[in-house]
Amino acid sequence: MGNYNVLAPEQFKQFSGRTIEASIAIRPEVIDSSKIPFEPDEERYALHGKIVDQSTSGNILSYYVDCSGINLRVDELYRSFNLFKVGEDVHLSFEKRNCLEV
């Protein structure tokens, strides 16, 4: 399905606590990454994971992150202040409105 992270309902429930019947699609570029934890709130989910792979395409860095068995692709513009290495811990966050039922 193009450049989307598609999560099965049980994967979505693992970090959201919500029970749904449909799969969820999340675009890689809407996921924020940081070395500092994010706080979840009414508008955002927050996850912790480990960088398992990375690739580049022009000025886009794609990180592949394992969040307790949930694999997410995170796309970022190349910025030297926000680089991660394979094996490094990473904190992720994205707005709940960016979770699309498919």
N, C-alpha and C positions, 0 to 999 in steps of 0.2 A: 504494500500500500504506500507507494511513494516514500517520502522521507518522514515517516511517522514512527514513533514508538507505539506499538500496539500492545496493550496489556489485557490479559484475560481478567474476568471479574474477580477471581480469587487473588490475583496479583494486586489489583487496585485496592481491594479490601485490606490487604496486608499493611499498607501505609496510610490509607484514608479512614479506615474503620467503617466505611460505607458498603452496604450490600447492594449490588446492582446486578442486572441480568445481562447487560450488553458489555462488549469490550470497550476499552477506552483508548483513544488515540491522542498522543501528545507530540507536537512538533519539537524537534531537537533544539531549535533556536530560541524557544520560549523558556528553556530551563536555565536558570542562573546557577553559577558555580562559585564556590568560595573555599578558602582554607579555614574560615571561621564559621561556626554553626549558624544556621538560620533558625529563627523562632517561627514555628507554624502559628497561624492565626486564622480568623474567619475567612480570609481571602486567599491564603497560600498554604500549600503543602511544603513540608521540609523533610528531606531524606539525608542519610549518610551512606557513603559508598566508597569503593576503591576503584581507581583507574586501572583497567585491565588491558587497554589497548588505545592507540591513538593514530590518527592519520591526518594528512593535510590535503587541501585542494585549493590552490591559490592562497587567499588570505583567510580561509576558513579552517579552523582546527576542529576536528571531530574527536571527542573523547568517548570511549566506551566504558561505562561504569557499571559495576556489579553492586547493587544495593540489596544485600541479603537475599540473593537469588533472583532479583528483578534486574534485568539488563536494560540499561538505557543508553541511548546515544545522545550526546550533548554537543551542539555546534556553537562555536564562538568565533568571533572575529579575532584575528591574531593581535594580541596585546601583551607586550613583554611583562607586564605586571601581574598577569593572571595565567601563568603557565603551570601545568602539572606534569609530573613524570609518571610513567607506568609503575604501579605499585603504591602510589601515593593516595592517602585518604583525601576525600573531597566531600563537601557538603553541597546539596542541591536544593533548589526551591523553584516552585512555579505556581502561577496563579490558578486557582480552582476553575476559573472560567475558561482556561485553555485545555481542559480535559473534555474531549469530544466523544460522545457515545457513538459507536459505529455498529 
